């Protein structure tokens, strides 16, 4: 494989993107990691290295001229930038413009600027659950699961996946061949997990009880964010060595995190640092439906003067009653992927971050009260 490569990570300041950037900086074949994002995060600002250049490029993925400029001289693009929306808060046109139009811009920029390799970050939402709310249980990349994804976000990710896979093998402006593949995460957890801190604080406010909505028989496949990032880095590396094997393929992310009900994962994480946390009561579907319905009515009434962000919607509540998991080793078979972090390490790292975040939040609250 060639040395002194230039990588571009779109959305490199995001949850998964930031991890990808950090792992790329440890690879001796990478000369520069270029980060394309709307805003530079504090963590990215401090990623100094003596061996690899880190360049932040402020830009909007929906502006073709900006992404075209960013890919100049790039060897590999890892495209993680997206508008994530599991609550159907944003208008479909906005989701489509960023997730579909942005991906189309990245593909076209690669073709114009002779970038030969593109890895796209998708989501299990691109597959389902579907509009019929059929469960996905231990599926693989080859499982036939018919029907349109129920979430607007999922539909845009499915369109972007299709564009990426269709782009595989297309000729660039100067006659190179563009090789693409898709990484499909689901149920990501780890350092800086969105809402994990607020969930812990909620449990503390409920007398150390971790209540939940999902049925007890629900099952989810869960993957540590560091292992998801590592799968991206390894796929980007191996597609240069085995383009015919990885080109046009899609891969679910996985590691040795046990298949779990989501509340059991949260309980495992929280009790690692706070043994007082207990699994609480199951909130019946009908009770939660009434709460969400009333909340939705209030949101409509106050909309002219106050734009209230929903904590949940009725369609999302329905989705929470469905199991969706996958069970595969395709990434190992195709490019030798093995998790970088074990389940024990993943749990410890997540808990260490959560403990620090909790302490920092407590210090900030005390400063405000002073």
N, C-alpha and C positions, 0 to 999 in steps of 0.2 A: 504494500500500500504506500501511496505517496506520503511525503512529509511536508511540513510547513503549510498545512491547509488552513483556509479561512472558513469559519463557520458563521452563519447568521442564524440567530434564534429570535423569531418573532414572538412577542409576548414574553420576552426573557426576564421580565420583572414580576411575572405571575407566579402562582403557586407551584406548578410543575416546571415552568420555564426557568425559574431561578435555580432550581436544583439541577437542571440540564446544564446550565452555564457553569455551575460550580464543578460538576463532574468533567466537563470538557476541559477545564483549566488544569486537570490532573493528567491529561493525555499528552504524551510527548510529540505526537504527530500534528498537533494543533498549534498554529502560529498566532492566530488571532480569533477571538470570539467577539463577534459583533452582535449587539443587542438592539432590536428594533421594538420600541414600545412608546406608548403615549407619555408616560412619566417614568423617571428614573427612581427606583426604590433605594432606600438607605443601604440595604444589604449590597446591592450592586455597586453603589458608589465606593464601597470599601473593599472590592475584590481586586486588590493589587497583586500582581505576580511578577516575578523577575524574568519569567520565561515566556509568558503568553500575553499578548496585548489584549486589553478589554476596552472595547469601543462602544459607547452608547450613542444610538441614533434615535432622536426623537421623531416620531412619525405616526401617521394614521394609516392603517392597513387598507382603508377604503380609497385612499388617494394613490392611484397607480404610479404617478411620477415620483412619489416619495419612496415607495418600495422598490421601484426601478433603480433609483439612485443608491439605495441601501445594498442591493445585491451586486453592485459593481465589484468585480474581482473576487467574488465568493465561490467556494468550491461545493459547499453543502449548506442547504437550508433546512432547519428544523422549525416547522410552522406550528406554534402552539397558540398564537393569538386568536382569541375568540371572545364573544359576548356570551357568558354562561348564564342561563336563566331557567331554573327548575320550577319557578313559580308562575311562569307565563306573564311576567310583569311588563316586559317590553313589547312594543308593537312588532308584528311579524316582519314588516318591512325593514325595521332597524336590525333585527336579528339576521335577516337575509342579506342585508347590505354588508354586514361585518363578517358573518360566518361563511356565506357563499361568495359574495362579491369580493371579499378580502382574499379568500383562497384562490379565486380566479385570477386576481391581480398577482398573487405570489407565483402562480404557475406561469402566467404570461411573462412576468419579469424574468423568471428562470429561463424561459425559452429565448427571450430577446438577448439576455446577457450571458448565454452559454453556461448556465449553472447545471451541472450534470446529475445532481442528487437532491432529492426532496423527501423529507419525512414529515408526515402530517399527523397531528394529534387530534384524534376523533373522540368518541364517547360511546358507551353502551347505549346511550339514549338514541343514537343513530339507528339502532336495531329495534329497541322497544323499551318498556312495554308498548304494545300496539293499542290502537283505538278500541279494541275489544277487551283490553286489559287481560290478555292471556298471559299466564306466568312464563318466565324463561328459567328453567332449572337445569343447571349443569350443562349448558349448551357449549358447542365448540364453534370455531370459525366456519365450519361446513354445515352447521345446523340450519335447516330451512325453517324460518320463522316469518310467516306471511303477515301482511297488514302494514298500514302506515303507522309510524311512531306517533304516540298520542301527544307528546309535547311539541310545541312550535320549535323549541331549541333542538330537539331530536331530529325534526324534519330538515332543519338547515344543516345539521351535521351530516345527515345522510346524503344530502345533495353535495356537500363539500367532499365527502368521501368518494362519491362517484366521480366527481371532476378530477380528483387526485389520481384515482386508479385508471381513468381513461387517458390521463396525460402520460402514463408510463409508456415509454418507447417512442414518444414524439421527438422529432428532430428539432434541435435548437437552431438559432439563426445561422450559425456557422457550421452546421452539420454534425454536432455532437448528439448523443441520444440522452434524453432525460429519463432517469430511473426514479420511480416513486414507490413508497410503501406507506401503510397506514398503521398507526398504533392506537388501540381502542381501550382507554382506561375505563374503570367503573369503581364506584365506592372507594375513593381515594382517602387515605388518612395519613397523618404524620405531622411534622413540625409545621406550624402556622396553618393547621387545618381550619378552614373557615367555620365559624360558629362553635368550635370545640370549647373555647373558653367560656362563651355565654351559656353553653349547655351545662358545663360544670358549675357555674355560678347559679344556674337555675336549680340544679340538684341540691346545692347547699341551702338555697332559700326554701326548699321544700323538706327541710329537716333531714338532709342527706339522702333523700329518696329520688331515684332516677326513674321517673314514670315514662311510659312509652305508649305508642299508638299501634304499632305494627302487631299483627297476630303472632302468637307464640310460635307457630310453625313456620314463620317466614325465615328465609335463608338468603344470605347475600355473599357474594365473593368480594373480598376486601384486599386491597393492595397498598403497601407502604409507598409514599410518594418518591422516596429515594430509589426504590426498585423500578418504579415507572420511568423515572428519568434515566436510569441506567439502561433500560430496554431501548429507549430512544437513541442513546449514545452508541450502544452496541449495534443496533440496526443500521444506523448511519455509517458506521465503520464497515460492517460486513457487506452492505449492499455495494460497496466499492470493490470488494473482492469477489462477490457472487451475485452480480446484477440479475442474472437469469433466474436465480432462485428466489430472491426477495422482491424483484420488480413486480409491481401491481398487487402485492399481497397485503392482507390485513391481519393484525395480531392483537388478540386480547392480552391485557397485562395480567400478571399473576405473580405470586410468591408463595411462601409457606405459611402465610397468615391463615389460621383455620377458618373454614366456612362457619359463619356465625350469624345469629340474629344481631342487628345493629346495636341494640341496647346492651348486649353481652360484650361487644367490643368496647363500647364506651365504659362499661363497668370495669372491664379488665384494665383499661387505661387509667381510669380515675383511682381505682383502689391501689394501683402501683405506688401512688404518692399520698393517697388519703384513704386508709382502710375503713373509715366510717361510712363511705358511700355504699348504699345498698340498692339493689334493683327494687323499684317500687311497684306500683299497681299498673295494670293494663287499663288504659282509658278506652271504654267501649266505642266502637265506630259511630254508633248513633249519637252518643253524647258529643263527640268531636264534630260530627256533621252539624249539629245544632249550633255549636260555638262558632264554627267557620261561617255558617250561613248568616247568623246574626251579625258577625263581624263584617261580612261582605255587604250587608244592607247598610250598616253604619258608614262604611267606606263610600258607598254611592251617595248617601245623604250629605256627607260633609265634603264631597269632592269639589264643589265650587269654591270652597275656602281653604281646604286642607287636603293635600294629596297624601293619603295614608298608604304606606307600603304594607301589603298583606303579609302576614306571617305564614299563611297557608291559603290555598284555594281548594274548592271542592274537587276539581279534577286531580290535583296533587294528592289530596287526602285519599282518593280512590287508589292512586298509584302506590301509596304506602302500604296497602293491604296485599300487594302482589310480591311474590318472590322473583328475584332475577339474579341469576348467578351463571358463571361459566366455569368449565373445567377442561383445561387444555394444556398441552406441552408443545404446541406448534412452534413457538419462538425458540425453544431449545432444539427442536429437530431441524429447523431451518437455518439458525445462525448461532447456536450454542449458548443461548441466554441462560444464565443462572442468576438467582437473586443476589444482589450485592450485600443485602442485610437480612439476617434471619428474623423470624418472628419475635424472638426475645430481644434482639437489638433494636428492631423497629419500635417495639413497645417502650423500651427504655428511652430511646431518643425522643419519642413523642412525649413521654411523661416528663422528661427533663425540660423540654421546651414549655410544656403546660405549667410546670411548677414555676419556671422563671416568669412566664407571662402573668400568672396569678399574683406573684409577689410584686411585679412591676405595676399591675393594675391597683393592688392594694396601696402601694406607695403613692401613686398618682391621686387616688381617692383621699388619702390622708393630707396630701399637699393642698388639695382643693378645699377641704374642710378647715384647714388652718387659715 
